[in-house]
Amino acid sequence: MLTMCKTKQGLANSDKSRIISCHSRCLSLFMLRLLAGLRRFATLWWSGLSPRAIAVLSAVVLLASLVALAQQKPGTLPGPSPQAPAVANLFPPGGQRGTTVEVEVQGRELADALGLLATVPVQATIVPDKKEPANRALVRLQIPKEVPLGVHLFRLTTRRGMSNPVPFCVDELPEIRAATDHRTPAQAQKIPVPCVVSGRLEAESSHYYQLALQAGQRICFEVVGRRMGSPIDPVLVLHDANGRQLAYCDDAPGLGRDARIIYTAKESGEYILQLRDVRYQGGGNYVYRLRVGDFPCVTSAYPFVIRRGSQAKVSFAGPLTDGVLPASPDVPKQLSSIAVLVTPQRPGSPPGWPVPVGFSDMDELLEQEPNDTPEKAARLPFPTAVHGRLEKAGDRDYYRFAAKKGQRIEIEAQSWEYGSPAVVYLVLQDTQGKQLANSNPMQDPPRIEYTASADTELVLLVEHLHYAGGPEETYRIVIKPAEPTFRVEVLQDRVDIPAGGVGVCFVRVSRSGYAGPVQVKAVSPQQVQGETILTGEQNVGLLLLSAPANSQPNAWSLELLAQGKTESAEITVPVTMSEPLSTLFGNTPFPPRHLLTSLAVSITDPPPFLLHVKYGAEKLPRGQTGLEAIVQVDRQAGFEDEVQIFAVAPPPAPNQPVILAAPASAKIPRGQKEAKITLKLPNNLPTGPLPLAIVGQAKHAGRSYQIYARGTPPHVVAGK
């Protein structure tokens, strides 16, 4: 739900402009959610269909794919391999660790499954449905006792590829499945305390649960829905036995759009809990996990981030943290691990839901009170990171640090990335209280860039944009020199590579003052090889991944690293999949940090054909708009069918041209070995390897295949 910002009366002009920006930001968030809802409509409609309808529509989609790809807008990536499995939904969406859970899976191409690739160690036995083995399966999932609690990703793997990632929750609470006839208070399903209920919400309905409480007994109800990728926007309403409303929650602070109620019973007796979607929507993917018990209720770890290699402990922030013990996160050695989950534990009670802890190479400090006036500003080293809390409404935290003349300073606030609901506003002042710079309320994350005009001390004011406060309103501030850097993302969540062939991974670079080349390289698994270099002019690139012809079908986590170099330092960062993960989790701008590097790669059986492309030039002068390529097909025995070939390229980076000026396609006729494809390019391409791929599609033995061509694209060069 959209919550308008609260303002104070008698505001100064700077505060008035801040409130205008705040209201504009709320409107932007509303439009973002509207667009996100439209984007998800097709997926949700699909997931609500019966398996037979899915099978019929799958055939129609496969038949239409050739035409769709030929006519698609340049810069639109093709979909996943059509022969790979696809999971539409599963139920239940979670299980208790130390037990075996039977999970029902719906989708397509599920037959002949090899196993399950997960972000945590589990064991799975996959039993195809006897009537519809391609569209339904039962997964018997053994969850070891030591598996971390939280949201993880599972993928079904077959000899033909792997599925889309599917969120799955692991909990400590005893598992209960929702009944099918508990849509009125009179039909409320009786549940024990503690427990976690897995449910699927139908449209225009509510689910009711009944439980017995003793006078003075504290109880927590927490829905995990949006936080595991479900489209549900849950509402919780607690009633007594007479139907009187006792508590209500729509969006709990720090839980995205999930709901939470903390209640202490005033009388012994029966209580009724109602759970529904705020818009009364429902369907196959409207699943939820309802946690019930007296457990810690937290929103974030405190601090959010610890120094890599340290033995630091973290506490927790949130509405119910009494008696919670500090936790010692396991800090992995791999650079690709940028966050882990930590679970709040209170002796004698069930565990709370885990929250992320990140890693850095900086000293991570904690706020020292009192620091609520400029005179009491806490002195900080430079550079540094400091964690603080806005304890009460209108709270202000001040920090002081030294700066040198000409030094470019970068200040950034983090909160939502780690679960805190704080909306941070930053103001940089001199020691006399004069405002030098402030963060833009429309920008996430909040940041300030400032160049010191003299050797001086600067004062940083940190406050809540809406003047709110509370135990969960925590933040992290990073103060450091503004140095060149970059981050790299992949535009797909997985790559399928046929044995002896190649898979395609498109990457995008976001630069912050860095104008040099960026190398992207696959470092694991060792069965997969590939690297590429993006020049200083390029922000999108093509990474071709290959596997030997004698490789056996299998699937692994894929670790990619990106490297660059400045005059003073080398930069190495893990490659993330922020955009696909954001889509998976309801288009949230801050998807789960512990899953950001959960890329995956599979090697599949050799397909009935492989492709090789030879471009008309190794070097392509910038300004030349025509390029020809010869695509050759290597046919396996028994395959003589026609192959449709297309040119594909990633969407352009901001302020850069599209890679293809027009769609390009051709046909390799039945029984023939090659065809020519003509590409039309813009005249202002950045110099560097052309991020372009050739893909072929064909049908054989009742299956559709999508195969990328092996071959190095030309290098765009300046001049003739």
N, C-alpha and C positions, 0 to 999 in steps of 0.2 A: 504494500500500500504506500502511496506517496504521502509523506509527512511534510507539511510546509514548515519552514523555519520560523522559530519564535524570535521576536525582536524585542529590544528594550526601547523605552521612550526616551526622548531627549538625546538622540544620537548625534554625534559630531558628523561633519560632512564625510570624513573618511569612513566612518561606520555605516553611513547611509549607502555609500557606493558599495561597501562590502555586503550589505543586506541585499541590494539589487543584484549583485553577482550571485549571492546565495540563492535567491529565488530563481534566477536564470538557470543556475545549476540544477535546481530541482526539476524545472521544466525539461532540461536536457535529459535528466535521468528518466523522466516519464516517457519521453520519446524513445529513449534507448530500450526501455522495457517493452514498449509497444512494438518496436521493430523486432525485438528478440522473440516476442510471442508469435509474430507472423512467420518468422523463420522456422519456428519449431512446429507450426501447425501440421505441415505435411508429415513430419516424423511421427507425431502423436496420432494422427489419423491412421497411418500405416500400422502402428503398434496395436491399435484396437481391433484390427481385422482378425478373422479366424485363420488358422493355418492353411485351410484349403484356398481361401481367398488370396492369401499371401502367395501361394504357389502359382495361381493363375496370373496374378498381377506381375509376379517375377518373370514369367515367360513373356508377357507383353513388354515389360521393361527391357528385357534382353533383346527382343526383336527390334525395339525402337532405338536401341543404344547407338547403332551405327549411324542412323540419320541424325540423332541428337548431337553426337560428337562432331559430325561433319558441319553442322550448322551453328555450333556453339560460338559464343562471343570470344574473340581472342583474349587470352589472359585468364580463361576459365579452366581450371584443372580438371582432367577426367576423373571419374570416380574410381573407387577401388577395383581391383581385379574381379570380374564377374564370376570367375570360378571359385573365388575364395568364399568362405562362410560369412554370413552376416547374421548378427543376433539382433532381433527386434525387441525382445524383452525377456526377463527371467523372473522367477519367483520361487522361494522367497528371496529378497534382495540382501540377505545376510544370514549369518549363523554364529553359533557359540563356539569359541575355540575349545579344543579338546574333545570335540564331538564330530560325528559324521552327519552331513546335511544333504538331503536330496533336493536338488534345484531343478525346476522345470524350465526348459529353454525353448523359445520359439524363434524362428528365423527362416533362413534358406541356406541351401548347400551345406547342411549340417552332417550329412552322412559321411561315414568313413573317417570320423574324427580320430586324430592321433593322441590328443590330450588337451591340457589346459596350460597356457602361459600366464603366470600371475606375477604381480609385483611383490608377493610374499611367498614363502615356500609352502605349498599345499600339494596334496595328492588327489587325483581325480580319476574316477572310472566313468566313462561316458557310455550310456545305453541308448541307442537310437530307438525312436518310437516304431513299433511294428507296422502301424498303418501308414505313417507319413515320416519315414526316416530322414528325408531331406529337409523337413520343416520343423520337426520337433525332436527333442532329446531329453533324457534325464541324466543329470550329472550328480554322481555320488561324490561329495566333496569331503575329504578328511582334512580337518583344520587342526594342526598341531597346537598343543597347549602354549607354546612359546611365541606364536604369531602375534605381532603387535595389534592392539585394538585400533579401530578406525576404518576409514574408507580406502579400499584398495582396488586395483584394476585386474580384471580377468579377460582372457581372450581364448576362444576355441581355436584349435589348430587342426588342419587336415593336410593331406599330401598336396593339396592344391592352393594352400595359403592359410592365412589366419584371419580371424574376425575383427571387427571393430572392438575397441576396449569397452568393457561394461563395468560400472562401479558395483562393488560388493562390500558389505560391512561385516566386520568381525567384532564380536562383543563378548563380554564376560557374563552378562545377565542370562538367565534361563529363557529359552526361546518358546514363544507362543505364536500360533498362527491365528489370524483373525477369522472369526466365524463368517458364514455367508448370510446370516439372517439376523443381524444386530443393527438394524437401521432405525429403530425407535427406542426410546428409553425403556419401554416395557420389555423389549427383546435384548437389552444390554447384555453383552458377553461378560461373564464373571472372570476376573483375572487375579492371579496372586500378586503379592508384593514381596520381593522385587521380581521384575520380568521385563522382557522386551517383546513387543507384538509386531509381527510383520503383517502388513495389510496392503490391499489394493483398493483404491477408492473409485466407486462408480460415479458417473455424472448424476447431478441432482440428488445426492444422497449424503447422509452423515453416518458415521460409525459410533456406536455407544458402547462404553465399557463400565462395568460395575465392580467396585472393590470396597472392602470393609476397612475402616480406620478407627483407631482409638483416640479418645480425647487427648490432645497434646502431641499427637503423632505428626511428624513432618513428612511431607511427601513431595516428590518432584516428578513432573510429567514433561518429557522433552521429546519433540519430534525431530528425527533425522530424515529430511526429505530433500529439500533443495541442496543440502550439503552432500548428498550422494547422487546428484544429477537428476532427481525426479522433478517433473514440472509442477508438482503440487505446491500450492501456497497455503500451508495449513493454518487452521484456526482451532484453538482448544478452548472449551467452555466447561467449567466444573460446576456441578449442581449437587445439592443435597437430595435426600430421599424424597422430599416434597416438591422437587423441581425448582427450588429457589437458586438463582445464579449466585455462585460464591466467588468465582474468578474467571477471567477472560484474557486471552492473549492471541494477538495476530502475529506481529513480527517482533520477536524478542531481540533486544540489542545484542549485536555481535554474532547472531546466528543466521545472517543473510535474511531469508524470509521464512525461516523455520520458527516454531512457536515453543514456548516453555512456560510452565506454571510451577511456582514454589508455594506450597500451602501448608499451614499447620491446622489440623482439625480442631475445632472448638468443642465438638461433641462426638461421642462414640456412635457409630452407625454405618449405614451404607451410603456410598457416594457414587454419582454417575458422571462420567467424563464423555463429552461429545467431541468428536474430531471430524472436521469437514474442510473442504477447500473454500477459500474466501469467495470465490466466484461460483461455487458449486459445480466445478468442472471435475471430470474424471475420465478414466480410460485405462487401457492396458499398461501404460507406463506410469500411472499415478500411484506409485508405490510409496510406502512410508515405513519407518521403524519408530514405534512409540516406546520410549524407555520410561519405566515406572520404578520408583524406589527412592530411598533417602541417600542420594549420592552427591558428590561435589558437582556444582554447576559453575563452570568457568567459561570464559570467552577467549582467553589468550594466556600464553605463558608470560612470565615476567622475570627476566627480560625476554624479548622476542628472539634475540640473536645472541649467540655466544661465540667466542673466538675459537676458530678451528684449532684443534690440538690441545685445548684446555680441558680441565676437569671441573668446569663450572657447573653449579646447580641452578635450577630455575624454580621459582615459586609460580603461583597462578593468580590471575585476576578474574573477577567475575562476581556475580551476586551471592554465591554461596561457597565460600572457600574456608570456612572454619574447620580447623583440625587437619587441613590438607598438608601432607608432607612435601618438602622440596624433592624434586626429581633430578636425576643425573642422566642427561641424554647420552645415548651412544653416538659418538662422533665418528662417522665413517671416514676412511682415508681417501676414498675416491673424490676427485674434484667434481664429478658429475652429481654427487649427492649434495644438494643445496639445502635440504631441510629434512627433519625427521619428526615423527609424532611422539609426544610425551603424554602420559595418562595421569590425571589427578587422582591421588589415592588418599583416603582417610581411613585410619585403622578402625576395623569393625563395621565398615560399610562397603557397598559395591563401588567399583570405580566409576568416575565420571567419563564423559566423552573426551577423547584426546584432542590436543591442539598442536600446531606446528611450532618447531624451534628451528631457526635458521643458523647459518654459520658465516663468519666473516674473518678477515685477516686484520681486524682492528681491535683495540681495547674497547670493551663494552662496559660502560659505566652506568651506575644507578643514580637517579636524582637524590640530592641531599636537601631535605627541608631544614629550615624555612628558606624559600627562594621566591616568595610571592610579591616582592617589590624590587625595583632596580637596585636599591641599596643592598639588598640581600642576595643579589644574583650569584649563583654558584659559579665558581671559576673552573673553566675547562681547559685541558691541554688542546693543542691543535696539531694534527687532526685528531678527531675522536668521534665516538658514538655514545649517546647518552639516552637512557630509558627513563621515562617519567610517567606520572599519573595526575590527571586533573580530578582531584578528590571531590570537589563540590562545585555547584553551579557558579559560573563566573570566575573560577579559579584561574590564576595566571602563574606561569613558571618563567623565571628569568635566568639566563645564563650569560656569562661574560668570558670572552676569549681575546687573545692578542692577534693582531694582523699586521703584516708588513706592507709598506708602500708598494703599490703595483700588483699585489697578490690577488689573483682571481679566486674567489671563495664560492664554494657550492654548498648549500644547506638544503637538506631534503628530510621530509617527515614521512614516517611509515606508521600505519595503524591497521587499515582494512586488510592489508596483505596477510596479516597474522591473526585476524579474528577480532581485533578491537573495533568497537563501533565509533571511536573518536574521529571527529572531522576536524583536523588540525588546521589552525591558522597561524602563520608565522609573520613576525614583524622584526626587522633589523633596525637597531637604533644606535646612535652614538652615546657617549657617557652622559650627555646633557639631555637625553630623552628625545632628540630630533630623529624623526623617522627617515631612514635611508632607503629601505626597500621593504616590500611585503610580498607574500605568496598570493597567487591568483586563485580565488575560490573555485574557478572553473577547471583547474588543472589537477590531475591526479597522477602521481602523488604531489602534495604541496612542496614547492621548492623556491629557493631564492638563489640568484647568481649575482655576485657583487664584487667589484674591484676596489680595493682599499686605496684611498687617495693619499694616505700618509701612514707612517707607523703609528698605530693607535690601538685602543681597546674598543671592541664592539660588544653590544648587548643584544641578545636574542630573546624576544618575547614569544612564548608558546602558549596558546589558548585554544579553546574550542570555538569553531566557527559559529556555532549556535548557542554559545555560552552555557553548554550543558556540563555536567560533571557527575562523578560516581566512581565506584570501585573498579568498574570495567573500562573506564575511559583512559586507556594507557596508550603510550606512543613511543616511538624511537626516532631520535634526531641524529642525522649524520652530518658532521661539519668537516669538510676536507678541501684541499686545493682542487680547483676545477681542472682536471687532467683529462687528456683524450682517452676515450674508451669506446666500447661497442658491446652489443649483445646480438646473438644470432638465434633465429627460430626456424624450425622446419614447418612447412605448410601442410604436412600430412602426419597422421598419428602412427603409420606403419608403412613398411616397404616389403613387398613380396618379390623375391628374385627366383626365376626359374633356373634350375641347375644348368650351368653353361651359358646363362644369359645375364641380363642386367636388370636392375631395378632403379627407379628414378626417385630422387629426393630433392625437392625444390627448397631452397633456403632463402631467408631474408635477413639482411643486416640492418640494425638500427644504430646509427653512429651518433656519438656525442663528442664532437671536436676531433674525432679521429678520421683522417683522410687517407690512410695507407691501405695496403692490401690485407685481406683476411683469408687465411687458409682454413678450410673445413675438412676434417679428416675423420674417418671411422677408426676407432681404436679397439673396439670389441663388438661382437665376437671375432675371433681370429679367422673364422671361416669366410668372413665378408671383408672385401677390400674396396677402397674408394677414397678419393680426395679431390678437392677442387680449390681454386684460388679466385677470389673476387677482387678486382682491382679497386683502387681508391675511388673510381667513378661509379662503381657498381654497388647496388643495394639488394639485388636479387641474383641468385645463381643456381646452377644445376649441379647436383652431386650424383654421379653414376656409381652405383654399387654393384659389384660383380661377385659371382660364386663359381668355383670350379665345376666342370661338367660331371665329375664323379661324386658330387656332394649328395648326401642323403637328406630327405625332407626333415626339417626340424625348425624350431623357432627359438629366438633368444631376445633378451633385452639388447637394445642397440645404443652404444655409447658413442656420441660424436663430440669432438672438441674443436673449438675455433681458436686460432692463434693470430696475433698481430704483434707489431713492434713499433715503439716510439723511439725517440732519441735517447730516452733515459730508462726505458723499461720494456720488458716483454709482457704481453697480455695473453692470458689463456683463460677462456671461459667455456663452461659447458653449453652445448646447444640444447635449447628447450623446445617444447611443443605447446607454447602458450595458447595459440589460436585454436588448434583442434581441441585442447583440453577445456578451454573456455566454452566452446560450442557444446561439448559433452556435458558440462555442468551448467546448462541453462543460460549460456552467454554471460556468465559472471565475468566482470573485469579482473577478478582476482581468483583464478582457479586454485585448487589445493596445491600448495607449494611443494609438498613432499612427492607429488606426482608429475612435476613439470618436466622432468627428464625421463619419463617412462615411455620412451620410444621403443619400438619393437621391429624386428626383421625376421622374415622366414625365408627358407629355401624350399622350393617346391619341386615336384617331379618335373622332368623334362617335358615341355609342351610339344604339341604336334608340329610346331614350326618355331624357328628363331629368325630374327631380323638383323641385318647389318646395313648401316647407312654410310654413304660416302658423299661428303659435301663437295660442291664444285670448286671450293677454294679453302685453303688453310687460313688465309688472312682475308678479312673482309673490310675494305675501306669504309670508314664512316661516311654516310651519304649515299652509298650504294643501296638501292631499295629492292633489288632482285637477287635471289639466290636459288640455285637449283641443287637438287640432291638425288642420288640414285639409291633406291632402297632395294636390297636383295633379300630374298627369302630362302632359308635353308629348310626344306621340307623333310619331315621324317616319313618313314615308310607308311603308306596308306593315306597320307594327307595330300590332296590335290586341289582343295577348295580355294575360292577367291579370298584374297586378303585386302581389307580396307585399311589404308594407311592415312594418318593424320599428323599434322604438326601441332604440338602443344607447348605452352609456355606459361610461367607463373603470372599472376596479376602484377602489374607494375608497382614499384615502390612509389611513395609520395614524391611528386615533382619529377618523376622520370617517365619516359615514354613507354607505351606498350611494346612488347617484344615482337609480336606479329601484328602487322597492319590490317590483315584480312585472314579469314579462315583458309587453310590449305589442306587439300586431300587428294588422294589418287587411289587407284585400284591396281593390285597385282592380279591379273586374270587367272582363272583356274588353269593349273598346269604350268603357268609361266614362272620365271625366276626373279624378275625384277620389274620396277616401274620408276618413272621419274616424277618427282613432286616439285612444284615451283612455289617458292616462298616469297611473300611480299612483306618487306620490312620497312619501318620508319627510317627517315634520313638523319635522325639525331640520336642514335643508340650510343650509350656509354661505351668506352673502350673496355675490352676484356673478353673472356670466353662468352660466347653467345649462349644464354640460358634457354636452350631450345632442345626439345626432344621429339623423336618420331615414335609413334605408337601404332601398332597394327592390331586389328580385330578380325576375328573369323569364328565360324562355327564348325565344330567337328564332333561327330559321334554324339550329337545331342547336347553338346556343351558349347558355351561361348568362351572365347579366349581373348585376353588383352595382353599383348607382349610389346615391350619397349625395345627399340633397336640399339644395338651396340654401335658406337661410333662417336668420335670427338667432334663437337661443333666447331666452326671456325672462330677465330679470334678477331674481334672488331678492333681495328687500328685507326688512328688519326691519319688524315692525309690520304694520298693515293697509294 
